């Protein structure tokens, strides 16, 4: 009998080993192939065998449940199950509410604020189509970041060989082409390969172009020694490429050949002129502003002594906007401490404006910049953009060409290097007043008392919306309008419950603010941006820190696009490769393969010899 019990216990142990095996098999099959009948059956069978084993142990062995080993084993099983449940909940929460920390220098694994805004403002579904055989993990992660920002964004990888019909519809020529599709609109973004992955900057620009259908033209003034749209030091080739990526049409303009700014111009850039503009050219700039254009002036300081052309002929135009170009050069000790030189001004203080909103304490720098001064003009709204530190100094250029500074009389910082100015067009104001005069048929025949009541109608938005006072046949057909006190009693219209007792309009300040903001946004404006430096946007400097954001945001604001899209642009991955000559490569190889290992062996031999 004892022998049979031993055999039974030995067989029961197999049941205990078989139970977790079946459970693991069922869980694995269910997670991979789905919870069909087989995985559920395996898990159920494993659990039943475990329960059977526990029952057999309690029936065949006396005091099994009271043993210390049984209690400790039960506690261990319960603790293990509890830990698995906790880990599962943590994993579920981490998947549902993903949170990551991007420790890279340029935050390349986190969408830039402009990318987030471009995705969040999608009003219709947009699909990114990548014609590639296999997705790249980095590209997929980037696309997932966009998808998390907006439900309107989706992406799909398509093998052009497996689906040649779809590839033909898009006009695919090579593997790796990336497109954005929204409705009937398809926009080519780029071609990716092993060396070049999907660019966040290009993808964001494509989304922004879909949000703002229509290409605007940006003209660069030429003929006065301005910066050229060309390669080389100081050129604006990178500016041209960046603006083209954002959907602008870049064109040069010579006002001597074309006496007026073209009608399709949204923004006109005057970048670092060296000779003065003619009066006719300045008048053309003035006319461009008066019709609602955006003018971008980047004026370098004079570096030649005894040169009277301080304002390059722009002073009459700038005076109308309350801007004065200072003839000094800003010197910043922080520039020298950073290894950039005294002539480079570092800025990390910015005004509250859509161009610089979101910059925080970011850095932008300006080589050889001049300060700007402002005067109050009633109809001009001016905002400082770029403010230097209080350690900066404004040096003047002496007759010998040397910079001079008198600590007792010459000014110290902070200085303003950039201004954003706007002015409502007078034509728009006239158009807004004209309909009011036309809609009032009693304006010509009424007494001045009615004119005195006009401001009341203007101040009350409800009376503007209520045509009762204007279209009432009583006031028009009554011949007693001049003698009758009815016209004097017109304040009854003021007491009208429609005009005064509208709780929706009077009790909702948020609605009033929204209406005012919409009215301001719909009012055409002339916009002007003045920066006392043109070199900050040159080749090699545009992509440094926030320099490119300052320039591109200025152009976007001048083109009167959505101010919410003005933000910090996506950063590209910094190239960390080390370029070495053949001699340097040989030296590094010898150092890694021979010298360092040999030094370690010699050190070990020396220690062994000392201790033997």
Beta strands, then each sheet from edge to edge (+ up, - down):
strand 1: 126-131
strand 2: 153-158
strand 3: 177-182
strand 4: 185-191
strand 5: 217-221
strand 6: 249-253
strand 7: 265-271
strand 8: 294-298
strand 9: 323-325
strand 10: 329-331
strand 11: 344-347
strand 12: 349-350
strand 13: 364-367
strand 14: 372-374
strand 15: 381-387
strand 16: 393-397
strand 17: 403-404
strand 18: 416-424
strand 19: 525-531
sheet 1: 2+ 1+ 3- 4+
sheet 2: 6+ 5+ 7+ 8+ 19+ 18- 15+ 12-
sheet 3: 9+ 14-
sheet 4: 10+ 16- 17+
sheet 5: 11+ 13-
end
